[in-house]
Amino acid sequence: MGAIASLVFVIGSGAVLSLNGPMWWHLSPLGHFFNSLHLWSVEFFFFFMVIHLWAKFWMAAWRGNRALTWITGVVSFAVSIVAGFTGYLLQTNFDSQWIAYQAKDALNASGIGAWFNVANFGQMFMWHILLLPIAVLVIVALHVLLVRGHGVVPPLDAAESDSQLRETTPTEATSREA
């Protein structure tokens, strides 16, 4: 729930930032506030998402026909990383320029640099405020629907503990309490 609540703040603060543009979030005190709100919402989103992914990994949450649920969670995490990267490029400072040109070299070396120009502010802005948020929202919605459809995964030792509870008679339970 923390990841979803953070995602709501990320989308809301990002919408306000995108309506007013980079000069506003760099020069206006209110723009600084929304820029900080957006940054910290993203930090909390990734924090809660990593905790959720690790918890579900150690619970073996892919059991019982839940593999697609697990896959959608991992894909939403990967798409969120790309969205975070494009957001980092939109800071329009020397760090983001350095990262953009390093990424541009990497993309050119891999052969896909012709389609993605990470040094182009407009292209990264479009990826960051439109395409990637829509992808994250669709994948997260699918993930939540799959969780609602399949239910949460039972604990690993649920079968043993349930059979032990069913075998216990009421007199044994009261004698244990005494």
N, C-alpha and C positions, 0 to 999 in steps of 0.2 A: 504494500500500500504506500510505503514511503517513496518508492520509485515512481509510482503513478502520480502521487501528489506533487512530487518534484517536477515531473514532466508537464503537469498543468501549469506550474509557475514558469517553466522554461518557455513553453509556447506563448503564454500570456505576455511575459516580459519581452520576449523576442518580437512579438507582434508590435508592441509599442516602439521598440527600437527600430524596427524596419520601416515604420510609418514616418519616422522623423529623420532618419539618415545619419551617416557617420559624423557630420559636423555637430549635430545635436548631442550625440552621446559622448563626444570628446570635449565640448565646450560648455554645455549647460549643466548646472548643478543637478537638475532633475534628470537629465540624460545620464550623468554619472551614477545617480541612484539606480536608474533602471538597468544600466550596464552592470553595476555591481549585483543587483538582484538577479539578473540573468546569469552572471558568472557563478554565483553561489548556488543558484538552483541547479545549474549543470553539475557543480561539484557534488551536491547532495544526490542528484539523480544517479551519477556514476557510483557513488559510495553505496547507495542502497541496491543498485543493480548488481554490483560485484558481490555484496553480501548475499543477495538472493541467489545468484548463480552458484556461488561456492556452497551454500546450504543445500541447494537442490542437487548439486553434483554429489555431495557426500551422502545424501539421502537416496541416491540412485533413482532420481525422479523420472527417468525414461522407462521404467518398468511398467508393465501392464498396458501396452498399446499407447503409451504416452511419449513415444519418441518424437513425433511431430511437434508436440508441445515443447519439448526440450529444444528441438532444432529452431523453432520460431523464437525462443528466448535468446539463444546464442546468436541468431541472425540479427535480432533487434539490437543486441549489444554491439555487434560488428558495425551495423549501419550507424549506430549512435557514435561510435568512435570516429567514423568518417565525418559525421556532422560536427563533432567537436573539433576535428582538425580544420575543417573549413571555417568554423567560427574563430579559431585561433588565427587564421590567415586574414580575417576581417578586422583585426585590431589596428591595422595600418600603422604599425611602428616598425622599428628596425628589426626586432626579433621576428615578427611575422614575415617581413620581406626576406630575411635570411632563410627561414624555413621554407617559404614559397619557392625560392630559387633552388634550394637543395631538393625539394620534392619535384620540381620541374625537371631537374637533371635525372632523378630516379625514374620518373614517368617516361621521359624521352628514352632512357636506356632500356626500359621494358617494352617500348614500342607502342604505348598507348598515349604518349604525350600529344599526339595530334588531336585527340578528342578532349583532353582535359588540360587547360592552361591554368595552372594554379597561381600564376603571377597576374592573371586578369581578375581584377577586383569584381567586375560586374558578373563574370561567370561564376566565381566562388560565392558571391552574394546570392545569386539565383539558386545555386545548389543548396546553400545554407538556409535560406528562408522559405524555400518552396518545395523543392524536390525531396530533400532528405527528411524534413519534418513530416511530410506526407507519408513517406516510406516508413518512418519510425511509428507513426500513429497507426497505420494500417497493420503493420506487423504486430505491434503491441495489442491492438484490438483482436487480431486473430489469435494471439497467444492467450489472452483473457478468455475468449470464447472457447478455446480448446480446453483450458483449465476448468471452465464451468461445465463443459460437456463431459469430460472424462473424470472430473473430480480430482481432488488432491491425492497424491500417492500415499498409500498407507505406510507406516513405519516398517522397517526391514523385518523386525521380529513380531509383527502384529499377529500372525497366525498362531505362534506359540503362546503368546500372552493371552489371546482370546480363548484358546482351548483350555488353558489353565483356569481362566475365570469361569468358564462354563462348567468345568468339572467340580468346582468348589460348591459344597452344599451350604445352606444357610447356617447350620449348626457349626460347621467348621469355621465359617467366617466369624461367628460370635465367640468361639473359643480362642481364636487368634487375637481378637481384640482384648480379651480379658487378661 
